[in-house]
């Protein structure tokens, strides 16, 4: 009689418990990522930052990942060393980078102090954010591989959706909490960063706890004599980059996220300048975006698990981007309720595309290459996360001459966000084209993107 082998991942409580623990780490990481977004007006008033300074700082997120290929190295380390080592390494890097960023914002610099042509405070905060960016991106690919490890053949898209929902709670807190925290501490911009730093340390501890569960999972495989996959080889990178499906999903990723996360960096400022919301409450409207994803991402992930239609879900989400950013760009709709509706719709789009996109990678790429594949996709995505915020900052200054200086002088002037929002609209158009090509490639190659994830 054939023996049925079971491992720890077959326990529903164990796999969902593991997911809950690693989600704490990503919650803290997402909060620190966007903690400065609602503080842009305060940076301009207190530290005399321009929109270009802010754009340089936000673009720093991708400096090391893109130019020093740290993210790709992280993916290779993940496939060679495993999730435990890589996750702890990434969590530690996040704490180090956030600490440098906190020091930069909490320290007073001479007005004319410069480093490599940048204001000293901008330069040092950017270095800290760049180091943090390495950690949080490597943590992201590690968590993606962990979810595949525990949930493949089970509720994989739902699990990825739940993890993203918890992470988006961090984004919600990053949008809603910084200004009230800073105001409570006598307009201290460093106070909300200190709060996020404490959460990052808690996230590091949480991942340390997860490593014990991962050891138990590996031991349960070993006991059952389950045969392991062939080890990762560097030649596997060549196989990944020859895969057309990989490139299509990578391009969809960079186009989609370039129209969402860089937008969030400027969303609170957009509310102040176009919709005339006060600085104190401007972050509340963008905070509605991740609020919607808390419920919808798991819902859409569950639909993908049970019904399939992953490629179609991605197309619908990309189409929504065109409408949302297109309306944002129109000067005639400037009531704050319009912004609320558009942000909620953007939250729906942000639920649709990732809920189908990330599980689909595991259908296109073999599991032993997943760490490197995710890292390559994240690396390509980081070109957008690095370049687009800088582009928007420069475009804001160029299309609004003299506004930064007037704001620094305390004058009541506003930025015109029409051109930046049209740029985001173009990204949406390109994302639709790529999503349709991906659906056609799936039909041709039979990846199963339109089929359910749960195996009968």
N, C-alpha and C positions, 0 to 999 in steps of 0.2 A: 504493500500500500504506500502510495507517494506521501511523503511528509510535507505538510504545509508550513513553510517558514514564515515567521512573523518577526518584525523588528519594532523598535520603540515608536517609529513613525506611524505604525498601524493603530496606535492608541490615539484617539481623537483628543483626549485631554492633554497628552504629552505634546502633540504637534501644535495645538493652539496655545498651550502654555509657553512653549518655546517662542512662538510668534509674539506673544504679549511682552516677553522680556526684551527681545531685540527691538521692538517698536519703541520702547522707552528711549533707547539711544538715538533713534532717528527723529523722534519728537524733539529732543534737545537740539540736535543738529539743525533741523529746519527752523527752529526758533532763532538761533544765532544767525542763520543765513540772512534773514529778512529783518532783523531787529533794528537796523538803521533806517529802513524805508520811511517810517512816519516821522523820523527825526530830521529829515532834510531841511525843512524850514528853520529848525533850531540850529543846525550846523551853519546855515547861511547867516543867521543873526548873531550867534555867539562867536563862531570861529572864522567868519568871513569866507566860508567855502563858496565857490561858484558851482554852477551845474556841471562844468567840465571837471572840476575837482571831485565832485560826487561821482561823476561817470567814471573817472579814473579809479577811484576807490572800489566801486561796484564791479568794474571789469577785472580787478585784481583777483577775484575769485578763481578765474581760470588761468592766470599767468603760469603757475608752475605745472598745472595739469596739461596745458596746451604746449607751451614752449619747451618744457623740460620733460615732457611725456610721463610725468609722475603717475598719471592715472593708468596708462598702459602698463607701466612697471608694476603698479598695484594689482592689476588684473593677472599678470603673469605670476606674481608672488602668491596671489589667491589660489591659482590653479596648482602651483608647486607646493605651497606650504599649508594650504587648507584654510578653512573659515575661522578657526579659533585664533591662530597667530595673526592673521590679517585683520580680523575685527578688532582685536585688542590694540594692534599697531595703529589702525585708523582712528580709534577712539582717543588714544593718547595724543595723536597729532592734532585732532580737533581741539583738545584742551590747551595745548601749547599755542596754537594759532590764535585762539580766542583770548588767551592771556595777554599776548602781545597787542592785540587790538584794543583790549581794555586799558592797557598801560598808555597807549597812544592817545586815546580819547580822554583819559583822566589826568593827563599831564599838560601843564601849560608850556607852550613853546613861544619863543620870540617871534613876532610877526614876520620878520625878514629871514628867519631860519629856513634854509633850503637843503634838500638832499636830492642830488641828481636832477635838479631843475624843478622839483616839486616842493610844495610846502612840507616842512618836516613832519607835521602831524599827519598830513595826507599820505606821505610816503610810508611812515611807520605803520599807520592803520592799514594801509594797503598790503604791506608785507605780512602782517598778522592775518589778514583776511585771505591772502594767497595760501598761506600755510594751512589755515583752517579748511580752505577749499579742497586741498589735497585729501585731508582726513575725511571730510564728509562725503566726498565723491567715492572714495575707496570703500567707506562704510556702506554706501548705497549699493555698490555692486556685490559686496559681501553679503548683505542682507538679501539681495535678490537671489543669490546662489543658495543661501540657507533655506529660503522659502521653497525653491525647486527641490532641494534635498529632502525636505520634510513633507512636501505636499504634492509631488509629482504623482499623477494618477488619482489624486484626491481633489480637494477644492482649491486648486492652485491660483486661479484668477481671483477667487474670493479672498484668499489669504493675502495676495498681493494688494488687493483693494483695501482690505482692512488695515494692512501696514501703512499704506499711503494715507488712509483716513486719519490714523493716529498722528502720522508725520504732519499732515495738513493742520492738525490741531496746534502744532508748534507754529505754523505759519499764521494761523488765526491769532494766537497769542502775540506773535511778533507784530502784527498790524494794530491790535487793539490796546496792548498794554504799555508800550514804551513811553508815550507822551504822559499818561497819568502817573507812571512810576517816576519819570524825570521831574514832573511838576511837584510831586509829593516830596522829592528830595531837593527842593529849591532849584528847579530847572537844571539839575545835573544830568547831562547827556550820558555820562558813564554809568549811572545807576542801573538802567535797564540792561546794559551789557554785563554788569556784574551779576545780575539776576540770572541771565542766560548762561553765564559761565558756571555758576553753581549747578544749574540743571545739567550741563555737559558733564560735570564731574559725576553726578548721579547716573547719567547715561553710561559712562565708562564703567562704573561699578556694576551696573545692570548687565553689561556685556560680559564682564568677568564671571558673573553668576551663570550666564548662558553657556559658557565654555564647559561647565560640568555636565549639562544636559547633552551637549554635542558629543562629549566623550562617551556618555552612556549610549547614545544612538549608534556610534561607531562600534561600540562593544557588542551591541545587539546584532549588528550585521555579522560581526566576527563569529559570534557564537553559532549563528545559523549557517556558517560557512558560505555566505553569499559571495559570489564571485565579484570582485571589484572591476571597475572599468580600467581600460588601459590608461597608464599615466599620461599626463599632458606632455606633449613634445613641442619644441619651438616651431617645428614644421607645421603644426596645427594652425599657426597664425596665417600662413599662406592659404590654407584651406578655407579659413574664415573669410579673408578678403577677396577670395575668388567667387564667393557666394553672392549672387545678385540680390537675393532676398535680404541678406544681411545689410547691403548698402541701401536698399529701399527703406528698410525699417530705421536705419541710422539717420537717413536724410529726413524722414518724417519726424523723428525724434527732435533733431536740431531745429527744424522749422517750427514745429508745434511749440516746443518749450521756449524758443526765442520770442514767441509772441505772447507768452504768458508770464514767465518769471522776470524778465527785464521790465515788462509792464508793471509788475508788482513793485519793483524798485521805485517807480515814479508815481504809482497809483495815488498815494496819499497827497503828494504834491499836486497831482492833476485835480483832485477834489478841491483843494484850496484855490487853485488858479482858475479853473474853468467853472466849477460848480459853486464856488464861493462858500465852501464849508470852512468852519473855524479850524485852526491848527490843532486844537485840543480834541476835536471829534473826527478829523479827516481820516484817521486810520480805521475808524469803525466801519466805513463803507467797504473798503477792500477786505476787511476781516470777514465779510459775508461770503467771500469766494471760497475759502477753505471750509467754511461752515457747511455749505452745500455738499462738498465732496465727502464729508464724514459719512453721509448716508448713501449717496449715489454711487460712489466708486465701488463699495462692496456690492451694491445692488447690480450694477452693470457687470461686475466681475462674476457674480453668481449666474447671471444670464448667459455669459460667455461659457462658463463651466458646464451649464446644463443644456443650452440651446445652440451654442456656437455663434456664428456670424461676427467673428472678431474683426475681419477686414472691413465689413460694412459699418460696424460701430466706429472704427477709426475715421472713415470717410465722413460720417455724420458729424462727429466732433470737430473735424477740420473745417467743414462747411460753416459751422456755427461761428468760428473765429472771424470769418469774413464779415458776417453781419454785425457782430459785436463791435469789432474795432472800427468798422465802417461808420457805424452810428456814433461812436466815441469821437470820430474825426469831424463830424458835422457841427459847425458852430451854432446852428439854430437850436439844438437840443441841449440846453445848459441848466435844466432844473435838476436838483440833487436826486429826485426820485428816478429820473432816467438813468442816472449813474447806478443806483441801487439795483434796478432791473438788469442792466447790462452786466454788472458784476456777478449777480446770481446766475445769469446765463453762462458767463465765462466759467463759473464753478461747475455747471453741468458739462460743458465741453472738457474741462480739466478732469472730470470724472470718466467721461466716455473714452477718450483716447488712451490714457495710461492703463485703464482697466483691461484693455484688449492688447495694447502694444507690448507691455513687458512679458506677459505670459506667452505671447506669440514668438518671442525670441527663442524660448525653449523648444518650440516646434521646428524652428529653422536650423538651430545649432545643436550638435551633440552635447550632452551634459558635461563631459570632461573638458570641453572648450568654452563652457558658459562664462566662467570668470573672465577670461580674456575677451570674449565676444562682448559681454556687458561693458567691460572697461573701454574697448574700442568705441562702442556706441556712446558711452559717457564722454569719452575724449572728444569725439566729433561734436557732441552736444555742447561741450565746454567752449568750443569756438564761438558758438552763439551766445552763451552765458557771459563770455568775456567781452566779445566785440559789440554786441547790441547795446548794452547799457552805456558803454562809452560813446557809441554812435549817437544814441538818443541825447546824452548830455551835451555833446558837441553841437548837434542839430538845434537843441533848445537855445543855446547861447548864440549860434549863428543866425537863427531866425527871429531872435528876440534881443537885438543889440542893446546893450546898456541896462538890461533888466536885472542881471545879477548884481551889478554895482549899485543900482538903485535900491534893491532889496537890502543889501549890506548896509546902506545908509539909512535904512528904516523907512523908505518911501513905500506907499501902498500901491504897488504895481503888480501886474500879473503876466505870466508866461502864456503864449498862445501855443497850445499842444496839437494843432491841426496836422502839421507835417509828421511829427513823431507817431501819431495814431494811424496815419496813412501808411507809414513804414510797416507797422504791425499788421495792417490789413493785407499788404502784399505778401507777408509771410504766410498768412492764412490761405491765400490763393495758391501759393506754391505747395503748401501742405496738402491741399485737396488733390492736386495733380499727382503728387507722389503716392498718396494713399490709394488712388485709383490704379496706379501702376502696380502697387503691391498686391492689390486684389487680383489683378490680371496675372501676375507672376505666381500667386498661390494657385490659381486655376490651372496654370500650365505645369507647375512642379508638384502639386499635391501636398503642400505642407500641412494642410488641415486647419488653416486659420478660420475657416467657416464652420468647422466641426466642433462639437463639445469637447471640453477638457477632461471631464470625468469619464474614466474608462469603465465600461460595463464589466 
